[in-house]
């Protein structure tokens, strides 16, 4: 199996550059979200969103926050219950305050996934707004027609076709909000080697569209979907012999009666210019976390 030995180091450097808040390079007092991405179930209830003041001087600081609707509508799909005024006040040695957000529970009614965001709009004079000034929310509808597939899944060992190396496969299946028929999902991080090297869903890679069969007991992934690195693409195989099944066009996920998923066929990621980078045996069963 051909491996891309430099991709892990390259991605670590890229992630370090993109994710470092660089507080040392921002010595002034600034307001920022501690986390900028929230993906929650519609049944979650209340969510706390921390806002912090870095390099505080001890003087009182007021931070104004505001909600911005997406598919989620304020007062319908969510409510900001605190601060009701939209202003967080930091005084003394208090450096962190929470925005409290109530998520509306539409259990039993499929409304589709919803999204919205909360922004730090402004702060007291002399206090800047940091780069992490927007928190993005995704509300997952648990009544999705493909809800049995949606979630985080773990299975192992996933066996390397060429050398027998073993991996734990951790993948996530989410609704495809761009599909008005609700008959497809997005499967994230199928290839553990690429995911471990940083080419994962968090960076827009290793994400594949899968379609359900008529009775919603199987997902079908078409080969050729790009993984997000160079000319690498997903390949799936129905036959047991990977080397003699190069024309097979699909990768399969079977939903079992006990709620587990099985990947019955071999699959991998192929680079059109250089050959195999990864390939794995079929027969792996995954359980929902």
C-alpha positions as CSV (number, residue, x, y, z in Angstrom):
1,X,0.0,0.0,0.0
2,X,1.4,3.4,-0.9
3,X,1.3,5.9,1.9
4,X,1.6,9.7,1.8
5,X,4.3,10.1,4.5
6,X,4.4,13.8,4.4
7,X,0.7,14.6,4.8
8,X,0.4,14.2,8.5
9,X,3.3,16.6,9.2
10,X,2.0,19.1,6.7
11,X,-1.5,19.0,8.1
12,X,-0.2,19.4,11.7
13,X,1.6,22.6,10.6
14,X,-1.4,23.8,8.7
15,X,-3.8,23.1,11.7
16,X,-1.4,24.8,14.1
17,X,-1.3,27.9,12.0
18,X,-5.1,28.0,11.6
19,X,-6.2,27.0,15.1
20,X,-3.7,28.9,17.2
21,X,-5.6,31.8,18.9
22,X,-2.2,33.6,19.1
23,X,-3.0,35.3,22.4
24,X,0.7,36.2,22.6
25,X,0.3,38.2,19.5
26,X,-2.8,40.0,20.7
27,X,-1.7,41.7,24.0
28,X,-4.7,44.0,24.2
29,X,-7.9,43.1,26.0
30,X,-10.3,41.3,23.8
31,X,-13.6,39.4,23.9
32,X,-13.9,36.0,22.3
33,X,-16.0,32.8,22.1
34,X,-14.3,29.8,23.8
35,X,-15.9,27.5,21.2
36,X,-17.2,28.4,17.7
37,X,-19.1,25.3,16.6
38,X,-22.1,23.7,18.3
39,X,-23.9,20.7,16.9
40,X,-26.7,19.6,19.1
41,X,-29.7,17.3,19.1
42,X,-33.2,18.9,19.1
43,X,-33.7,17.4,22.5
44,X,-30.7,18.9,24.1
45,X,-32.6,21.6,26.0
46,X,-30.3,24.4,27.2
47,X,-26.9,25.1,25.8
48,X,-24.3,27.2,27.5
49,X,-22.0,29.2,25.2
50,X,-18.9,30.7,27.0
51,X,-17.6,34.1,26.2
52,X,-14.3,35.2,27.7
53,X,-12.3,38.3,28.2
54,X,-8.6,37.8,27.6
55,X,-5.9,40.0,29.1
56,X,-8.4,41.7,31.5
57,X,-7.5,44.8,33.3
58,X,-10.0,44.5,36.1
59,X,-12.2,47.3,34.7
60,X,-15.8,46.5,33.9
61,X,-16.4,45.3,30.4
62,X,-19.7,45.0,28.5
63,X,-20.0,42.7,25.5
64,X,-23.0,42.9,23.1
65,X,-24.1,39.7,21.5
66,X,-26.8,39.1,18.8
67,X,-28.4,36.2,17.2
68,X,-28.5,35.8,13.4
69,X,-31.0,33.4,11.9
70,X,-30.2,30.8,9.3
71,X,-32.7,28.0,8.8
72,X,-33.3,28.3,12.5
73,X,-35.5,31.2,13.6
74,X,-35.1,33.0,16.9
75,X,-38.2,32.5,19.0
76,X,-39.3,29.4,17.1
77,X,-36.4,27.0,16.9
78,X,-34.2,28.6,19.6
79,X,-34.3,31.3,22.2
80,X,-31.5,33.2,23.8
81,X,-32.7,33.4,27.4
82,X,-29.6,35.0,28.9
83,X,-28.5,37.7,28.6
84,X,-32.1,38.9,27.8
85,X,-30.7,42.3,27.2
86,X,-28.1,41.1,24.7
87,X,-25.3,42.5,26.9
88,X,-22.9,40.4,29.0
89,X,-21.2,42.4,31.9
90,X,-17.8,41.3,33.2
91,X,-16.6,42.9,36.4
92,X,-13.8,42.4,38.9
93,X,-12.0,39.1,38.3
94,X,-14.9,37.5,36.3
95,X,-13.3,36.6,32.9
96,X,-16.0,34.2,31.5
97,X,-19.8,34.5,31.1
98,X,-22.2,32.2,29.4
99,X,-24.9,32.9,26.8
100,X,-27.7,30.5,27.6
101,X,-29.6,29.2,24.6
102,X,-32.8,27.1,24.7
103,X,-33.3,24.7,21.8
104,X,-36.9,24.0,20.8
105,X,-37.7,20.2,20.9
106,X,-39.8,19.2,17.9
107,X,-39.6,15.5,18.7
108,X,-42.2,13.6,16.6
109,X,-42.2,16.2,13.9
110,X,-39.6,16.2,11.1
111,X,-38.7,19.8,10.5
112,X,-35.2,19.3,9.0
113,X,-31.9,20.4,10.3
114,X,-31.7,24.0,11.5
115,X,-28.8,26.4,11.8
116,X,-28.1,29.8,13.3
117,X,-25.3,31.8,14.7
118,X,-24.5,34.1,17.6
119,X,-22.1,37.0,17.0
120,X,-20.1,39.2,19.3
121,X,-21.3,42.5,17.9
122,X,-19.3,45.0,20.0
123,X,-17.5,45.5,23.3
124,X,-16.7,48.4,25.7
125,X,-14.4,51.1,24.3
126,X,-10.9,49.9,24.6
127,X,-11.8,46.2,24.3
128,X,-11.5,44.6,20.9
129,X,-13.5,41.8,19.5
130,X,-11.3,38.7,18.9
131,X,-11.1,36.6,15.8
132,X,-13.4,34.0,17.3
133,X,-16.4,36.3,17.2
134,X,-19.0,34.0,15.8
135,X,-20.5,30.8,17.3
136,X,-22.2,28.5,14.7
137,X,-25.1,26.3,15.7
138,X,-26.5,23.2,14.0
139,X,-29.6,21.6,15.4
140,X,-30.0,17.9,14.4
141,X,-33.5,16.7,13.8
142,X,-33.9,13.3,15.3
143,X,-37.0,12.5,13.3
144,X,-35.1,12.5,10.0
145,X,-36.3,9.6,7.7
146,X,-32.8,8.2,7.9
147,X,-32.4,8.8,11.6
148,X,-31.4,5.1,12.1
149,X,-28.2,5.9,10.1
150,X,-27.4,9.3,11.5
151,X,-24.9,9.6,14.4
152,X,-21.4,8.7,15.4
153,X,-20.3,5.1,14.7
154,X,-17.3,3.0,15.9
155,X,-16.1,-0.3,14.7
156,X,-12.9,-2.4,14.6
157,X,-10.6,-3.8,13.7
158,X,-10.7,-2.4,10.2
159,X,-8.0,-4.4,8.5
160,X,-5.6,-3.0,5.9
161,X,-6.0,-5.0,2.6
162,X,-2.3,-5.0,1.8
163,X,-0.4,-5.4,5.1
164,X,-2.9,-6.4,7.7
165,X,-2.5,-3.2,9.7
166,X,-5.5,-2.7,12.0
167,X,-7.5,0.5,12.6
168,X,-10.5,1.6,14.7
169,X,-12.9,3.2,12.4
170,X,-14.7,6.3,13.9
171,X,-17.1,7.8,11.4
172,X,-20.0,10.2,11.5
173,X,-23.2,10.2,9.5
174,X,-25.1,13.4,9.2
175,X,-28.2,14.6,7.3
176,X,-27.6,16.1,3.9
177,X,-29.4,19.4,4.2
178,X,-28.9,20.1,0.5
179,X,-31.2,17.1,-0.4
180,X,-34.9,18.2,-0.5
181,X,-35.9,14.5,-0.7
182,X,-34.2,13.6,2.6
183,X,-33.0,10.4,1.0
184,X,-29.3,10.9,1.4
185,X,-26.8,11.5,4.1
186,X,-23.2,12.6,4.4
187,X,-20.7,10.0,5.7
188,X,-17.6,11.6,7.2
189,X,-14.1,10.2,7.9
190,X,-14.5,6.8,6.2
191,X,-10.8,6.5,5.6
192,X,-9.0,6.4,9.0
193,X,-5.5,6.9,7.6
194,X,-6.4,10.1,5.9
195,X,-8.6,11.2,8.8
196,X,-5.7,10.6,11.3
197,X,-3.4,12.7,9.0
198,X,-5.8,15.7,9.2
199,X,-7.7,15.1,6.1
200,X,-11.0,14.9,7.9
201,X,-14.5,16.4,8.0
202,X,-13.4,19.2,10.2
203,X,-11.2,20.4,7.4
204,X,-13.7,19.8,4.6
205,X,-12.3,16.4,3.6
206,X,-13.3,12.7,3.8
207,X,-17.0,13.5,3.3
208,X,-19.1,11.4,1.0
209,X,-22.7,11.5,-0.2
210,X,-24.6,8.2,0.3
211,X,-28.2,7.4,-0.8
212,X,-30.6,5.0,0.9
213,X,-32.4,2.2,-0.8
214,X,-36.2,2.1,-1.0
215,X,-36.7,0.4,2.3
216,X,-34.0,2.4,4.0
217,X,-31.9,-0.6,5.1
218,X,-28.8,0.2,3.1
219,X,-26.7,3.1,2.1
220,X,-25.0,3.2,-1.3
221,X,-21.9,5.3,-1.9
222,X,-20.9,5.9,-5.5
223,X,-17.2,5.5,-6.3
224,X,-15.1,8.4,-7.5
225,X,-16.1,11.0,-4.9
226,X,-13.0,13.1,-4.0
227,X,-11.6,12.7,-0.6
228,X,-10.2,16.2,-0.5
229,X,-6.5,15.5,-1.1
230,X,-4.9,15.8,-4.5
231,X,-6.6,13.5,-7.0
232,X,-7.6,10.9,-4.3
233,X,-11.1,9.5,-4.5
234,X,-13.2,6.9,-2.9
235,X,-13.4,3.4,-4.4
236,X,-15.8,0.7,-3.3
237,X,-15.9,-3.0,-4.3
238,X,-18.6,-5.7,-4.2
239,X,-16.2,-8.5,-5.0
240,X,-14.0,-10.2,-2.4
241,X,-10.8,-9.8,-4.5
242,X,-9.9,-6.1,-4.5
243,X,-7.4,-6.4,-7.4
244,X,-9.9,-8.0,-9.7
245,X,-12.9,-5.8,-8.9
246,X,-11.6,-2.5,-10.2
247,X,-14.7,-1.7,-12.2
248,X,-17.2,-2.0,-9.3
249,X,-18.8,1.3,-8.7
250,X,-20.2,1.3,-5.1
251,X,-19.5,1.0,-1.4
252,X,-22.2,-0.3,0.8
253,X,-23.5,0.2,4.4
254,X,-26.1,-2.4,5.6
255,X,-28.4,-1.6,8.5
256,X,-28.8,-4.7,10.7
257,X,-31.9,-5.6,12.8
258,X,-29.9,-4.9,16.0
259,X,-29.2,-1.3,14.9
260,X,-25.6,-2.0,13.9
261,X,-24.1,-1.1,10.5
262,X,-22.0,-3.5,8.4
263,X,-19.6,-2.6,5.6
264,X,-19.8,-5.8,3.6
265,X,-17.4,-5.0,0.8
266,X,-13.8,-3.9,0.5
267,X,-13.1,-0.2,0.0
268,X,-10.4,2.3,-0.1
269,X,-9.1,5.6,-1.4
270,X,-7.3,5.7,-4.8
271,X,-5.0,8.3,-6.3
272,X,-5.7,8.5,-10.0
273,X,-2.1,9.4,-10.8
274,X,-0.1,7.2,-8.3
275,X,-2.2,4.2,-7.4
276,X,-3.4,2.9,-4.0
277,X,-2.9,4.9,-0.9
278,X,-5.3,2.8,1.3
279,X,-7.5,-0.2,1.0
280,X,-9.4,-2.1,3.6
281,X,-11.2,-5.5,3.9
282,X,-15.0,-5.7,4.1
283,X,-17.1,-7.3,6.8
284,X,-16.6,-4.6,9.4
285,X,-19.5,-4.0,11.8
286,X,-20.0,-0.6,13.5
287,X,-22.1,0.3,16.5
288,X,-23.6,3.7,17.2
289,X,-22.0,5.6,20.1
